[in-house]
């Protein structure tokens, strides 16, 4: 099983949401169907970027990194966000 760290972009406010999951398609549907409290006011959301990992803990660590100040600098330098 693969795990994903993903970045969603809100088309309503142009902001980003960072998360991890094992089923990226279903998770995007949940976000856009207002099933996720933190993004329900920000729909529609599109998948902006993702990375794959072999373990859930690796995917979670990458999500935490993306949310950090250092991670945001990294994402900007790589022109991901």
N, C-alpha and C positions, 0 to 999 in steps of 0.2 A: 504494500500500500504506500502511496505517495502522500506527502503532506505539502501544503502550499502556504507561503506567506504572500499576501496580496495587498495591493493598493487599489482602492476604488476612488473614482473621481465623481464628485457631485456635479451634475449639470445645472443644478439650481443655484449653488453658491460657489462653484469652482474650487471647493475645498477637497481635501483628501481624507480617506479613512483607511487605517491600517489594521490588518487582521491575519489570522491563520486558520486553516481548515483542512480537512481531508477530502472534501467534495466542493470544489470551487464553483461549479455550475449551480448546484443547489443553494450554496451560501449566497451567491449573487441574487438568486430568485427570492430568498428570504429577505435580504436587504430591500429589494425593490417592492416586495409585497408588505412592507411595513411590519415585519415580524422581528426586527432588531430595533430595540428602543433608541439606541444612540444614533441611528441613521434614518429613522422613519420620517423626520421632518426635512430630510435632505434629498429625497428622491427627485428625479431618477438618478441612479448611480450606474456607472459603467466600469468595467474592469480596465484599469489603467496599466497595471504591471503586476507580474507575479514571478515567484521563484519556487522551484520544487526542492524537497528535502526527503531523505529516507526516514527520518524520525519526527515525531510530533515535537519533541523538545528542541530540535534544531530549528524548526519552523517558528516556534514560539520565541526562541532567542533572537531570531532575525526580526520578528515583529517588534520586540522590545528595542532592538537596535534602531530600527527605522523611526521609532517614536522618540528617540533620544536626540539631543542637540547635535551630537556627533553624526548620528544617522541621517538627520535632515541635511547636514552639510554634505555628506557623502551622496545622497540622492540628488542634490542640486548640482554637485560637481559632475555627476554622471548624466546630468540632464534628464533624469527620470521624473523629477517634479520641478 
